């Protein structure tokens, strides 16, 4: 007989993320927003999938990038599809901008956190509406902020120092792409979950484009890469 302590029929929640994506980086540039992410999906420490798109268009004015649990990211995309559909049904000539979508996702993430059923993702929202550039981030517990450049995962530690040094508000498209590639290359060298298959997305007042996947040029003959244990006493 079932009791109050029985586990049968209990709701099952994501206690630990299984297939995850790593860092996403977003920056403002002269004409809009640029965002970069690789296409890896790690099953634990194994890079199991190498063709997962983690940059998506949301409505007319917004670009979404996500790291973390892939199935939870797919759930978020369902929420956003419903949000945009409901907004379009008003047929009032207006549409949701990146700030509205960011606020909505902040409420969603914080609500799920309060239910002890979080969506295991860190999200970046960027876009342009009425000439105003917007770039923000929200964590899995609803912590959110806006900035001129944002990153998730290891990107917070390995890419943002580069952005603090080299980002400026009058970057051209070519300069912005070059800066993002430098950050992604740094992550590729140092993040075990990163793969050398990246996409870069651009959103401006005219619209949005997401590049085809491509590989970065790399250099692996640094002395520290050849023999990383030199000088590490007691290392294998």
Buried (B, 14 or more C-beta within 10 A) or exposed (E): EEEEEEEEEEEEEBEEBBBBBBBBBBBBBBBBBBBBBBBBBBEEEEBEBEEBEBBBBBBBBBBBBBBBBBBBBEBBBEEBEEBBEEBEEEEEEEBBBBBBBBBBBBEBBBEBBEEEEBBBBBBBBBBBBEEEBBBBBBBBBBEBEEBBBBBBBBBBEBBBEBBEEBBEEEBEBEBBBEBBBBBBBBBBBEBEBBBBBBBBBBBBBEEBEBEEBEEEEEEEEEEEEEEEEEEEEEEE
